[in-house]
Structures are given as structure tokens and as C-alpha cells.
Amino acid sequence: MRVQQAANSTDANELRDFAEYLLCIAVFGNLHLPTVNREFLTSHAILTPKNKDVAVLNSLILDQFPGDASEFKSADAVDDPEDQIRYPNKLLNSLDPSDLPPHNLKLKVGCPIMLLRNLDTANGLCNGTRLIVRSWRQYVLEAEIATGRQAGTIVLIPHITLTPLQTQSPIIFKRTQFPVRLAFSMTINKAQGQTFNNVGLYLPEPPFAHGLLYVAMSWVQTPTTIRIMLNPDNSTQPDQEGFTTRNVVYHEVLL
């Protein structure tokens, strides 16, 4: 998929927004069709290297998804009472470590989500399990397991208190929220172990880790079921055939 280059920063931002929209359409198509069911939603995804882009894409697709959205806000707090002055709630709410749900979680009935913690491994509720939202109450989500041997099972997901890994957040705090994130889009690393029939690969910047591009492109069986979106400003154009990006390989790892 190719989008023209921009002449200035304003045009570049508008062009990037348009490119993201095009990629969502290319991968998911019309989300109002009756064929958009559990199997469809879990076999289609947009992969990208960074969590900040995952959040943008998930929000964009949720806006196109049918139905009314509900918002669930987390309760955030620090352990040490002396830190409450240094780290007010507004600051804690703004933190978005990748291993925690967002402070403001927006969901619609029928949308795909991914579990962020092991809740009941024997019954399929593991970190990385994808589910479809079916309903909710104040502190409980009702969802349908979408993949694996337990696919089709209806489960209840409660509010729980979570803490981020130290490498994911500069501040140690607790967040009480549903332990899920939207799963229209996910990072390339988070997609490991998942299977897809149709993938969009969004690369606003070149892949930054060893083998990341190879991993992302290995989730589909044929070239016709993957769409790749590059940022022309961060890509190379060896000829008029199109833009390219690099595949990072650390040769010492292969020895």
C-alpha cells in the first residue's frame, strides 16, 4: 500500500492519519457486515512495533465498529502515602504501561479484547488470550473466549488490582481495572503465538529489534493476505517500484 509523500509537517500528520484509516479499511473492511463475527475478528489484525501506535489504531477501528461505546475508568494509587503528594491521581491516570490496561478503557459489545494476566489457565484465561466482549456490569465483563480449545466458552472477567513491571513504568503504582486491552491491533511481539488469516503491518518507523520484520510477516500463509504500510519519510526508495524498510538482523545472535 503506497501513500504519497508530504510537503510539510502539517501535511505529514494529515497524511499519516489518512494512511492509518486506509490500512484499517484494507484489513477489516466494512465492520457493519453480518460476516463480522468471532472468527472474522480474531483472524484479522493490524500489527505494529510500538504500543503508542497500537493505541491509535485500536481507537480508530473502535470508532468504526458498530454500537455505542462505554468507558471504564481505573482507580490508580501509590503504595506509600508520602508519594501521594508527589504523584497525584492525574499523573497516575496518564501513565500507560503496555502490561496494564488503560486508565480510560473504551469497549463495545462484540469488540475483540486481549487478556493481560493469567486468571484461570486451566480454563483458557491466560495472558494473551483473545476474547469477544458480550456484556458488562459495573465490575464484571462477560466475554467469549475466541481462540484455542476453549473457544466459544462464556467467562466472567472481574476488576482486579494490577501493578506494572518496573521496566514498563518509572513509577510503581496500582491500577484497579478490567485486565484487558482492545485487540483490533497489537504489537508484533504480543502477536507471537497468535494465528491470522489477514494482517496489516503498520511501520511508521523501521523495525527496531532483531528479526521483528520477519516475525511480523510470518503470521500469514500467502503474500495476498498481508498489507504493509510504510512511512515514506522513514523508508528508502531505491527505484520507482516502491519504498522499502530494513530488516534488523544481529548476526552475532545467529552464531
C-alpha positions in Angstrom: 0.0 0.0 0.0 1.5 3.3 -1.1 0.6 6.9 0.0 2.3 9.9 -1.4 4.9 11.9 0.5 4.0 15.2 2.3 5.5 18.6 1.6 5.4 19.8 5.3 4.8 18.7 8.8 1.1 19.6 8.8 0.5 17.7 5.6 2.6 14.8 7.0 0.3 14.5 10.1 -2.8 14.6 7.9 -1.3 12.0 5.5 -0.4 9.7 8.4 -4.0 9.9 9.8 -5.3 9.1 6.3 -2.8 6.2 5.9 -3.9 4.7 9.2 -7.5 4.9 8.1 -6.7 3.3 4.8 -4.9 0.4 6.5 -7.9 -0.2 8.8 -10.2 -0.3 5.8 -7.8 -2.6 3.9 -7.6 -5.2 6.7 -11.1 -5.0 8.3 -13.3 -3.6 5.5 -16.9 -2.9 6.5 -17.3 -3.7 10.1 -21.1 -3.4 9.9 -21.5 -6.5 7.8 -23.1 -9.6 9.4 -20.0 -11.6 8.5 -18.0 -9.7 11.2 -18.2 -12.4 13.8 -15.8 -14.0 16.3 -13.9 -15.9 13.7 -13.5 -12.9 11.5 -12.3 -10.6 14.3 -9.7 -13.0 15.6 -8.3 -13.8 12.2 -7.8 -10.2 11.2 -5.3 -7.8 13.0 -3.0 -4.8 12.4 0.5 -5.3 13.8 2.9 -2.6 14.6 6.1 -2.3 16.6 5.1 0.3 19.3 2.3 0.5 21.8 1.6 4.2 21.1 0.6 3.2 17.5 -1.4 0.3 18.8 -3.5 2.6 20.9 -4.2 5.0 18.0 -5.2 2.2 15.7 -7.4 0.5 18.2 -9.2 3.8 18.9 -9.7 4.4 15.2 -11.2 1.0 14.5 -13.4 1.1 17.6 -14.9 4.3 16.3 -15.8 2.5 13.1 -17.2 -0.6 14.9 -21.0 -0.6 15.3 -22.7 0.1 18.6 -22.3 2.5 21.5 -19.1 2.6 23.5 -18.9 2.5 27.2 -16.0 3.9 29.2 -14.5 2.2 32.3 -12.1 4.4 34.3 -9.5 2.8 36.6 -8.7 3.6 40.2 -5.0 4.4 40.5 -2.9 4.7 43.7 0.6 4.5 45.0 1.5 2.3 48.0 3.4 4.9 50.0 1.2 7.6 51.5 4.1 10.1 51.2 4.1 9.5 47.5 0.5 10.6 47.1 1.6 14.3 47.0 4.4 13.7 44.6 2.3 11.5 42.3 -1.3 12.9 42.1 -4.0 10.8 40.5 -4.0 12.9 37.4 -0.4 11.9 36.8 -1.1 8.2 37.5 -4.1 8.2 35.2 -1.9 9.5 32.4 0.6 6.5 32.7 0.1 3.8 30.1 2.5 0.9 30.6 2.0 -1.8 28.0 1.4 -4.5 30.6 -1.5 -2.7 32.2 -5.0 -1.8 30.9 -5.5 1.9 30.1 -7.0 4.2 32.6 -9.8 5.0 30.3 -10.9 1.7 28.8 -13.5 2.1 26.0 -15.4 -1.0 24.9 -18.3 -2.0 22.6 -20.3 -5.2 22.6 -18.8 -7.5 20.1 -15.3 -6.0 20.0 -12.1 -8.1 20.4 -10.0 -7.8 23.6 -6.8 -9.4 24.9 -6.3 -10.6 28.4 -3.3 -9.1 30.2 -2.9 -11.6 33.1 -3.3 -15.3 33.9 -6.7 -15.6 35.6 -7.6 -19.3 35.1 -5.1 -21.1 32.9 -6.9 -24.4 33.3 -9.9 -22.9 31.6 -8.2 -20.9 29.0 -7.9 -17.5 30.7 -4.2 -16.8 30.1 -2.1 -13.8 29.4 -2.6 -13.2 25.7 -6.0 -14.9 25.3 -8.3 -13.1 22.9 -11.9 -12.8 23.7 -15.1 -11.1 22.4 -17.0 -8.7 24.7 -20.6 -9.8 25.2 -21.9 -7.6 28.0 -20.8 -5.9 31.2 -21.8 -4.9 34.7 -20.1 -2.3 36.9 -17.3 -4.6 38.0 -17.6 -7.6 35.7 -17.1 -8.2 32.0 -18.9 -11.1 30.3 -16.8 -12.3 27.3 -16.5 -15.2 25.0 -13.1 -16.9 24.5 -12.3 -16.5 20.9 -9.3 -18.8 20.3 -7.9 -22.1 21.4 -9.5 -25.2 22.8 -11.9 -23.2 25.0 -13.2 -21.0 22.0 -16.9 -20.3 22.5 -16.8 -20.5 26.3 -18.5 -17.6 28.1 -16.4 -16.3 31.0 -16.6 -13.5 33.6 -13.6 -11.2 33.9 -13.6 -9.1 37.2 -12.0 -5.8 38.1 -8.6 -6.7 39.6 -5.7 -4.7 41.0 -2.5 -4.8 38.9 1.0 -3.3 39.2 3.2 -2.6 36.2 6.6 -4.2 35.7 9.4 -1.8 36.8 10.8 -1.7 33.2 7.4 -0.6 31.9 6.8 2.4 34.3 9.0 4.9 36.1 6.5 4.9 39.0 5.4 1.9 40.9 1.6 2.2 41.4 -1.5 0.1 41.5 -4.3 0.2 38.9 -7.7 -1.4 39.5 -9.3 -2.1 36.2 -10.5 -4.9 33.9 -7.2 -6.6 32.9 -7.8 -6.3 29.1 -6.9 -4.2 26.1 -8.6 -3.8 22.7 -7.2 -6.3 20.2 -8.0 -5.0 16.7 -4.4 -4.0 16.7 -1.4 -5.3 18.8 2.3 -5.1 18.9 4.3 -7.5 16.8 5.8 -9.1 20.0 2.3 -9.5 21.6 1.1 -11.3 18.4 3.6 -14.2 18.9 1.6 -17.4 19.3 -1.4 -16.0 17.6 -2.7 -17.0 14.1 -4.2 -14.7 11.5 -5.7 -15.0 8.0 -5.4 -11.3 7.2 -2.8 -8.9 8.6 -2.0 -5.3 8.2 1.6 -4.4 9.1 2.0 -0.7 10.1 5.6 0.6 10.1 5.6 4.4 10.7 9.3 3.8 11.7 11.6 0.9 10.6 11.5 -2.2 12.9 14.0 -1.7 15.8 14.7 -5.2 17.0 16.3 -8.3 15.7 14.0 -10.3 13.4 11.0 -8.2 14.1 10.0 -7.7 10.5 10.5 -11.4 9.8 8.3 -12.4 12.7 5.5 -10.0 11.6 5.5 -11.3 8.1 5.4 -14.9 9.2 1.9 -14.8 10.6 0.2 -15.1 7.2 0.3 -18.0 4.8 0.3 -16.1 1.5 1.5 -12.7 0.3 -2.0 -11.7 -0.7 -3.2 -11.7 2.9 -0.8 -9.1 4.2 -0.9 -5.3 3.7 2.2 -3.2 4.6 2.1 0.5 5.3 5.4 2.4 5.5 6.1 6.0 6.3 7.9 7.3 3.2 9.9 9.8 5.3 11.5 6.9 7.3 11.9 4.5 4.4 14.2 4.2 1.4 13.2 4.3 -2.2 15.9 2.5 -4.4 13.8 2.9 -7.6 10.4 3.8 -8.8 9.0 0.4 -7.8 8.2 1.4 -4.3 9.5 2.1 -0.8 11.5 -0.4 1.3 12.3 -0.8 5.0 15.1 -2.6 6.7 15.0 -6.0 8.5 17.2 -5.7 11.5 19.5 -8.7 11.9 22.1 -9.1 14.6 24.4 -11.6 13.1 26.1 -12.5 16.4 22.8 -13.8 17.6 22.8 -16.3 14.7 26.2 -17.7 15.5 
